[in-house]
Amino acid sequence: MEGVESDGAPPVSTLGKWRNDFSRAFQYYLDRSAPHTVNRWLGTVAAAAIYVLRVYYVQGFYVISYGLSIYILNLLIGFMSPMVDPALEALDGASLPPKDSDEFRPFIRRLPEFKFWYAITKAFCVAFLMTFLSIFDVPVFWPILFFYWIFLFFLTMKKQITHMIKYRYVPFNFGKQRYAGKRSGESTSGSSKD
């Protein structure tokens, strides 16, 4: 019975250990990149530019580009949608009718910004790697795909924007909201003393 481990755990292979170490290091650097929003998006723009240059240089792989753009459109809808759909919440009979005095509820996305960025970056990298396999170079008349995607984008965004207007939510916030009431009150009280 020599050489048999007493704890019952199978021995870890070298390949499995390397994979585990790589996964741990990748997750470490992914976590470290979370607060650097601008730098992350600049890296994604660089990956997108490399992909576009590759497709332009090869003059092919338009079906991959079409699939990539549909996937990004789907991610964009998830990014712009609230976690809890107000249309479904309004249909719920147990909820109270909305009032103007309701407590403020912040906009929580269905797809957070970090996951949105990560999915888009991964999609561009996978699409770039797919351009090296000739099986994915399906001959197609690309202007038809392009105009169909424009039409699909227009209809989808129209539906999303009307939903946003109907339920009065804005998926974007630009900077921290500041209360300006006290500052404007100081300037008016200072001018009345003079």
C-alpha positions in Angstrom: 0.0 0.0 0.0 2.9 2.3 -0.4 2.4 5.2 -2.8 -1.3 5.4 -2.1 -2.5 8.7 -0.6 -4.5 8.3 2.6 -6.7 11.4 2.1 -8.5 9.9 -1.0 -7.8 12.9 -3.2 -6.6 12.1 -6.7 -3.1 13.4 -7.6 -3.2 16.6 -9.6 -1.7 16.4 -13.0 0.9 18.9 -14.2 -1.4 20.1 -17.0 -4.3 20.6 -14.5 -1.9 22.6 -12.2 -0.8 24.8 -15.0 -4.4 25.4 -16.0 -5.3 26.3 -12.5 -2.4 28.6 -12.1 -3.2 30.4 -15.4 -6.9 30.7 -14.4 -5.9 32.2 -11.1 -3.5 34.7 -12.6 -6.0 35.6 -15.3 -8.7 36.3 -12.7 -6.2 38.3 -10.6 -5.4 40.6 -13.5 -9.1 40.8 -14.5 -10.0 41.9 -11.0 -7.2 44.4 -11.0 -8.5 45.9 -14.3 -12.0 46.6 -12.9 -11.4 50.2 -11.6 -9.7 51.2 -14.8 -12.7 51.7 -17.0 -11.2 54.0 -19.7 -8.1 51.9 -20.1 -10.2 48.7 -20.4 -12.4 50.3 -23.1 -9.4 51.6 -25.0 -8.0 48.0 -25.1 -11.4 46.8 -26.5 -11.3 49.6 -29.1 -7.8 48.4 -30.1 -9.0 44.8 -30.3 -12.0 45.9 -32.4 -9.7 47.9 -34.7 -7.4 44.9 -35.2 -10.4 42.7 -36.0 -11.7 45.3 -38.5 -8.3 45.6 -40.2 -8.1 41.8 -40.4 -11.5 41.6 -42.1 -10.7 44.5 -44.4 -7.3 43.0 -45.3 -8.7 39.5 -46.0 -11.8 40.8 -47.7 -14.0 38.1 -46.2 -15.5 36.6 -43.1 -18.6 38.9 -43.3 -20.9 36.3 -41.7 -18.6 36.3 -38.6 -18.8 40.1 -38.6 -22.6 39.9 -38.9 -22.9 37.4 -36.0 -20.5 39.6 -33.9 -22.6 42.7 -34.5 -25.8 40.8 -33.6 -24.2 39.6 -30.4 -23.0 43.1 -29.5 -26.5 44.5 -30.2 -27.9 41.8 -27.8 -25.3 42.8 -25.2 -26.2 46.5 -25.7 -29.9 45.8 -25.0 -28.9 44.0 -21.8 -26.7 46.9 -20.8 -29.5 49.4 -21.4 -32.2 47.4 -19.7 -33.1 47.5 -16.0 -32.6 44.5 -13.8 -36.3 44.4 -13.0 -38.5 45.2 -16.0 -41.0 47.9 -15.1 -43.5 46.4 -17.6 -43.6 43.2 -15.7 -43.7 45.0 -12.4 -46.7 47.0 -13.5 -48.6 43.8 -14.4 -48.0 42.4 -10.9 -51.3 42.8 -9.1 -49.7 42.8 -5.6 -47.7 45.9 -6.2 -49.0 49.3 -5.2 -49.7 52.0 -7.8 -46.7 54.3 -8.4 -46.8 57.7 -6.8 -44.6 60.8 -7.1 -43.6 60.4 -3.5 -42.1 57.0 -3.9 -38.7 56.4 -2.6 -35.8 56.9 -5.2 -34.7 53.6 -6.7 -31.4 53.7 -8.6 -31.1 52.3 -12.1 -29.6 48.8 -11.8 -28.6 47.3 -15.1 -29.5 43.8 -16.2 -25.9 43.5 -17.6 -23.3 45.4 -15.5 -20.7 47.5 -17.3 -17.8 45.2 -16.4 -19.5 42.1 -17.7 -20.6 44.1 -20.8 -17.0 45.1 -21.4 -15.7 41.6 -20.8 -18.2 39.9 -23.1 -17.5 42.4 -26.0 -13.7 42.0 -25.6 -14.0 38.2 -25.6 -16.3 38.3 -28.6 -13.8 40.4 -30.6 -11.0 38.1 -29.7 -12.9 34.9 -30.6 -14.1 36.5 -33.9 -10.5 37.5 -34.6 -9.3 33.9 -34.1 -12.2 32.6 -36.3 -10.8 34.7 -39.2 -7.9 32.3 -39.4 -10.1 29.3 -40.2 -11.2 29.2 -43.8 -14.3 27.2 -42.9 -16.0 30.4 -41.6 -15.3 32.4 -44.8 -18.8 31.8 -46.3 -19.2 33.7 -49.5 -22.1 36.3 -49.1 -23.1 39.6 -50.5 -22.1 41.8 -47.5 -24.2 44.9 -48.3 -27.4 42.9 -47.7 -26.2 41.8 -44.3 -25.1 45.4 -43.5 -28.4 47.0 -44.4 -30.4 44.2 -42.6 -28.3 44.9 -39.5 -29.0 48.6 -39.8 -32.7 47.9 -40.1 -32.6 45.5 -37.1 -30.6 48.1 -35.0 -33.1 50.8 -35.8 -36.1 48.7 -34.8 -34.5 47.4 -31.7 -33.3 50.8 -30.5 -36.7 52.3 -31.3 -38.4 49.7 -29.1 -35.8 50.2 -26.3 -36.2 54.0 -26.4 -40.0 53.9 -26.3 -39.7 51.5 -23.4 -37.4 53.9 -21.6 -39.7 56.9 -22.3 -42.8 54.9 -21.2 -41.4 53.8 -17.9 -39.2 56.9 -17.3 -35.8 55.5 -16.8 -32.4 56.6 -18.1 -29.7 53.9 -18.3 -26.9 56.4 -18.4 -25.5 58.7 -15.7 -22.7 61.0 -16.4 -20.9 61.7 -13.2 -22.0 62.0 -9.6 -25.3 63.8 -9.0 -24.8 67.0 -6.9 -27.2 69.0 -4.9 -26.9 72.7 -5.9 -29.6 74.1 -3.6 -27.4 75.2 -0.8 -24.8 76.8 -3.0 -27.4 78.9 -4.9 -29.0 79.8 -1.6 -25.6 81.2 -0.3 -25.2 83.4 -3.3 -28.7 84.9 -3.1 -28.4 85.5 0.7 -25.0 87.2 0.2 -26.3 89.6 -2.4 -29.3 90.6 -0.3 -27.0 91.7 2.6 -25.2 94.2 0.4 
